[in-house]
Amino acid sequence: MSTLQDAFSRFLSDRPDAFAASSEAAYKAHWQTLGEQDPLALAFAGGAIADRLAWVFAAAYQGAVRACFDGARDGAWIALCVSEDRTGEFPGVVLENDMLTGSKSWIAASDTVDQLIVSVGPSLHGGCHLLERNDPGVELVARPRKAFLGDLSQGAANLTSASASTPVDLARADRFGVAEPFFVVVAAMPYLAREGARLDEPVDDALAGIVRDLDGIAAAGFHSDVRALLDVQQRCAAIGKVLARRAEGTTDGPGADWAEDGRLLGMYGRGLRARAQSD
């Protein structure tokens, strides 16, 4: 069985260029050619073609959702839709007569997403249903892009009597909170190796150590050892900080997004620490 160490070794040997994707649609189109089915391999391969951190997150997110939920079509981008408006202006999603009505306030990659896993209410406890972007009663609305991960679109979903005919198995749903940081680290490995070479910063050995430990975590189940995950996440974030400092002043080409998006690699630390302390 091929491991992340195998994939990383091949990456370092070949040193392929990133795919120059100036738009979300362009990155997604190239991601769809990867042909990987396993979430772990898909996240790594998606990170290997990424020319910016927003695409690293996109690759990681697709792997994380697939690792925790069934139903994603091959080549489709899928989003987990749980968050709801807290002001009351846009009522949350309710289920009545096998129909879903209401709004979700945050949809990742809303411009290009194909499928939605929609929770009833603002948590997974009410159950989830799989919807297609073009299903009757489904409307996606773009939201203003933020500075952080600004290359990736964000939106909201308005549902009006959308059919709840495809319930989603939630047996692995509670793993998503650790899946996202795990897969971000996985997708970041080839990206950081390429950035290290570009910025003339020797990071390959440190990354190889992280990859080795990621294989160990994956073999046991990515959700099974939060302390080990926190350790690799912190090491990944530390390398990111070094590269971000080296990238200061660069404004063109890959890596120009370090100032805005570099915190992606470190932002999961607080949540992982809380989980580790509660275990």
C-alpha positions as CSV (number, residue, x, y, z in Angstrom):
1,M,0.0,0.0,0.0
2,S,1.4,3.4,-1.0
3,T,2.0,5.8,1.9
4,L,2.3,9.5,2.4
5,Q,6.0,8.9,2.7
6,D,6.1,7.2,-0.7
7,A,4.1,10.1,-2.2
8,F,6.3,12.7,-0.6
9,S,9.5,10.9,-1.7
10,R,8.2,10.9,-5.3
11,F,7.3,14.6,-5.0
12,L,10.8,15.5,-3.8
13,S,12.4,13.4,-6.6
14,D,10.3,15.0,-9.4
15,R,9.9,18.5,-8.0
16,P,6.9,19.2,-10.2
17,D,5.8,22.8,-10.7
18,A,2.6,24.0,-9.2
19,F,-0.4,24.4,-11.4
20,A,-0.9,28.0,-12.1
21,A,-4.5,28.4,-11.1
22,S,-5.5,32.1,-10.9
23,S,-9.1,31.2,-10.2
24,E,-11.1,28.7,-8.1
25,A,-12.6,27.2,-11.2
26,A,-9.2,26.6,-12.8
27,Y,-7.9,24.9,-9.8
28,K,-11.0,22.7,-9.4
29,A,-10.8,21.7,-13.1
30,H,-7.2,20.5,-12.6
31,W,-8.0,18.9,-9.3
32,Q,-10.6,16.9,-11.1
33,T,-8.0,15.3,-13.3
34,L,-6.0,13.8,-10.3
35,G,-8.1,10.6,-10.3
36,E,-7.5,9.9,-6.6
37,Q,-10.3,8.3,-4.6
38,D,-8.8,7.9,-1.2
39,P,-9.3,11.1,0.9
40,L,-5.7,11.0,2.1
41,A,-4.1,10.6,-1.4
42,L,-6.6,13.2,-2.7
43,A,-5.6,15.8,-0.2
44,F,-1.9,15.3,-0.8
45,A,-2.2,15.3,-4.6
46,G,-4.4,18.5,-4.3
47,G,-1.8,20.2,-2.2
48,A,1.0,19.1,-4.6
49,I,-0.6,21.1,-7.5
50,A,-1.6,24.1,-5.4
51,D,0.1,27.4,-6.2
52,R,-1.4,29.2,-3.2
53,L,-2.6,28.4,0.3
54,A,-6.3,28.9,-0.6
55,W,-6.0,25.8,-2.8
56,V,-4.2,23.9,-0.1
57,F,-7.2,24.5,2.1
58,A,-9.6,23.5,-0.7
59,A,-7.7,20.3,-1.3
60,A,-7.7,19.6,2.5
61,Y,-11.4,20.4,2.9
62,Q,-12.4,18.0,0.1
63,G,-10.4,15.2,1.8
64,A,-11.8,16.0,5.2
65,V,-15.4,16.0,4.2
66,R,-14.9,12.7,2.3
67,A,-13.2,11.1,5.3
68,C,-16.2,11.9,7.5
69,F,-19.2,11.6,5.2
70,D,-20.4,9.4,2.4
71,G,-22.1,10.6,-0.8
72,A,-19.5,12.7,-2.6
73,R,-19.5,12.0,-6.3
74,D,-16.2,11.4,-8.1
75,G,-14.8,14.8,-9.2
76,A,-17.4,16.8,-7.3
77,W,-16.7,19.4,-4.7
78,I,-18.8,19.0,-1.6
79,A,-19.4,21.3,1.3
80,L,-20.6,20.7,4.9
81,C,-23.3,23.3,5.6
82,V,-24.0,23.7,9.3
83,S,-23.6,27.3,10.3
84,E,-26.7,29.5,10.5
85,D,-27.4,33.2,10.9
86,R,-27.4,34.1,14.6
87,T,-29.3,37.4,14.2
88,G,-32.6,35.8,13.3
89,E,-32.8,37.7,10.0
90,F,-32.4,34.5,8.0
91,P,-34.2,31.5,9.7
92,G,-32.2,28.3,10.0
93,V,-33.0,25.1,8.2
94,V,-36.0,23.0,9.3
95,L,-37.4,19.7,8.1
96,E,-41.1,19.5,7.4
97,N,-42.9,16.9,5.3
98,D,-39.6,15.6,4.0
99,M,-38.7,19.1,2.7
100,L,-35.9,21.4,3.9
101,T,-36.5,25.1,4.2
102,G,-34.2,27.8,5.6
103,S,-30.8,29.2,5.3
104,K,-27.2,28.2,5.9
105,S,-24.8,31.1,6.4
106,W,-21.4,29.7,5.3
107,I,-20.7,27.6,2.2
108,A,-17.1,26.9,1.2
109,A,-16.3,27.3,-2.5
110,S,-19.8,28.5,-3.1
111,D,-19.0,29.5,-6.7
112,T,-18.0,26.0,-7.7
113,V,-19.4,23.5,-5.2
114,D,-21.5,20.7,-6.6
115,Q,-23.0,19.0,-3.5
116,L,-24.1,20.1,-0.1
117,I,-24.4,18.2,3.2
118,V,-27.0,20.2,5.0
119,S,-27.8,19.9,8.7
120,V,-31.2,20.4,10.1
121,G,-30.6,23.2,12.5
122,P,-27.2,24.6,13.6
123,S,-25.6,21.3,14.6
124,L,-25.3,17.8,13.3
125,H,-27.7,16.4,15.9
126,G,-30.8,17.1,13.9
127,G,-29.5,15.0,11.0
128,C,-28.0,15.8,7.6
129,H,-29.2,15.5,4.1
130,L,-27.3,15.5,0.8
131,L,-28.4,18.0,-1.8
132,E,-27.1,18.8,-5.3
133,R,-26.4,22.4,-6.2
134,N,-28.9,22.3,-9.0
135,D,-31.7,20.6,-7.0
136,P,-35.1,22.4,-7.1
137,G,-35.4,24.8,-4.1
138,V,-31.6,25.2,-3.7
139,E,-30.1,28.7,-4.1
140,L,-26.5,29.7,-3.4
141,V,-25.7,33.3,-2.8
142,A,-22.2,34.7,-3.0
143,R,-20.9,36.6,0.0
144,P,-18.2,39.3,-0.1
145,R,-14.7,37.8,-0.1
146,K,-12.6,38.2,2.9
147,A,-8.8,38.9,3.0
148,F,-8.1,35.5,4.5
149,L,-8.3,32.8,1.9
150,G,-9.8,35.4,-0.4
151,D,-9.2,33.4,-3.5
152,L,-11.7,30.9,-2.3
153,S,-15.4,31.9,-2.7
154,Q,-17.7,31.9,0.2
155,G,-21.5,32.0,0.2
156,A,-24.8,31.2,1.8
157,A,-27.5,28.8,0.9
158,N,-31.2,29.4,0.8
159,L,-33.5,26.4,0.7
160,T,-37.1,26.5,-0.2
161,S,-38.9,23.1,0.0
162,A,-35.8,21.3,-1.1
163,S,-36.3,17.5,-1.1
164,A,-34.7,15.7,1.9
165,S,-34.7,12.4,0.1
166,T,-31.0,11.5,0.7
167,P,-30.2,11.3,4.4
168,V,-26.5,11.2,5.3
169,D,-24.9,8.6,7.6
170,L,-23.4,10.4,10.6
171,A,-21.4,7.5,12.0
172,R,-18.1,9.3,11.3
173,A,-19.4,12.9,11.5
174,D,-17.9,13.7,14.9
175,R,-14.5,13.2,13.5
176,F,-14.7,16.3,11.3
177,G,-13.3,18.6,13.9
178,V,-10.0,16.8,13.7
179,A,-10.3,15.8,10.1
180,E,-9.9,19.4,8.9
181,P,-6.6,20.1,10.6
182,F,-5.3,16.7,9.8
183,F,-5.9,17.1,6.1
184,V,-4.6,20.7,6.1
185,V,-1.3,19.4,7.3
186,V,-1.3,16.6,4.7
187,A,-2.1,19.0,1.9
188,A,0.5,21.5,3.1
189,M,3.4,19.0,2.9
190,P,4.2,19.3,-0.8
191,Y,3.3,22.9,-0.9
192,L,5.7,23.7,1.9
193,A,8.4,21.7,0.2
194,R,8.0,23.7,-3.0
195,E,8.0,27.0,-1.1
196,G,11.1,26.0,0.8
197,A,12.9,25.4,-2.4
198,R,11.6,28.6,-3.9
199,L,12.7,30.6,-0.9
200,D,16.0,28.7,-0.4
201,E,15.0,27.5,3.0
202,P,16.0,23.9,3.9
203,V,12.8,22.4,5.2
204,D,12.7,19.0,3.4
205,D,14.1,17.0,6.4
206,A,11.6,18.5,8.9
207,L,8.8,17.9,6.5
208,A,9.8,14.3,6.0
209,G,9.6,13.8,9.7
210,I,6.1,15.2,9.8
211,V,5.1,13.0,6.9
212,R,6.4,10.0,8.6
213,D,4.3,10.8,11.7
214,L,1.3,11.6,9.6
215,D,1.5,8.0,8.2
216,G,1.5,6.7,11.8
217,I,-1.5,8.8,12.7
218,A,-3.3,7.7,9.6
219,A,-2.6,4.1,10.2
220,A,-4.2,4.3,13.6
221,G,-7.1,6.4,12.4
222,F,-6.6,10.2,11.9
223,H,-9.1,10.9,14.7
224,S,-7.6,8.5,17.3
225,D,-4.6,10.5,18.7
226,V,-5.4,14.2,19.0
227,R,-2.1,14.8,20.9
228,A,-0.1,13.4,18.1
229,L,-2.1,15.4,15.6
230,L,-1.5,18.6,17.6
231,D,2.3,17.9,17.6
232,V,2.5,17.6,13.8
233,Q,0.2,20.6,13.3
234,Q,2.4,22.7,15.5
235,R,5.5,21.6,13.6
236,C,3.8,22.3,10.3
237,A,2.8,25.8,11.6
238,A,6.4,26.5,12.7
239,I,7.7,25.7,9.3
240,G,5.0,28.0,7.8
241,K,6.2,30.8,10.0
242,V,9.8,30.5,8.9
243,L,8.7,30.5,5.2
244,A,6.4,33.4,5.8
245,R,9.3,35.5,7.1
246,R,11.4,34.5,4.2
247,A,8.6,35.4,1.8
248,E,8.1,38.9,3.2
249,G,8.3,41.5,0.4
250,T,7.4,39.0,-2.3
251,T,4.5,40.2,-4.3
252,D,4.4,38.1,-7.4
253,G,4.0,34.4,-8.2
254,P,3.5,31.5,-5.8
255,G,3.8,32.3,-2.1
256,A,2.6,35.9,-2.5
257,D,-0.3,35.0,-0.2
258,W,1.8,34.3,2.9
259,A,0.9,37.6,4.5
260,E,-2.8,37.1,4.2
261,D,-3.2,33.3,4.4
262,G,-0.1,32.1,6.3
263,R,-2.2,31.7,9.5
264,L,-4.1,28.8,7.9
265,L,-1.4,26.4,9.1
266,G,-1.6,27.6,12.7
267,M,-5.2,28.4,13.3
268,Y,-6.2,24.9,14.4
269,G,-3.9,24.8,17.4
270,R,-6.3,26.2,20.0
271,G,-9.1,23.8,19.1
272,L,-6.7,20.8,19.0
273,R,-5.3,21.7,22.4
274,A,-8.8,21.9,23.9
275,R,-9.6,18.5,22.4
276,A,-6.4,17.0,23.7
277,Q,-7.0,18.3,27.2
278,S,-10.5,16.9,27.3
279,D,-9.4,13.4,26.2
